[in-house]
Amino acid sequence: MRLDKYLKVSRLIKRRTVANEACDAGRVSVNGKTVKASYEVKVGDEIEIGFGDRSVRARILRVQENVRKEEAEDMFEYL
C-alpha cells in the first residue's frame, strides 16, 4: 500500500492530499529515510511525521485497504 494512502486509512493524517503534501515537503520518513508518497509500506516499518515543532513516531502493525474508524488505531503503535 502507498504511504500516503496508509497515513489516511490509519488516520495518522486526516486527508490523503495532506499526507501527499507532507511527503512531498520531506516531513515524512520511513525507517530513518525521507520517502515519497508512492513508497510501499509493509508491516514493521517505522514512520516519523513532522508536525511543526513536534514529531510523531509509529510502527506499522497491519496493512489493510478498508478499515472502520474504531479499528484504525490497531494498524499502528506509537513509539
PyMOL commands that set and color helices and strands:
alter all, ss='L'
color gray80, all
select helices_A, chain A and resi 3-9+16-24+69-75
alter helices_A, ss='H'
color red, helices_A
select strands_A, chain A and resi 28-30+33-34+46-51+54-60+76-78
alter strands_A, ss='S'
color yellow, strands_A
deselect
rebuild
show_as cartoon
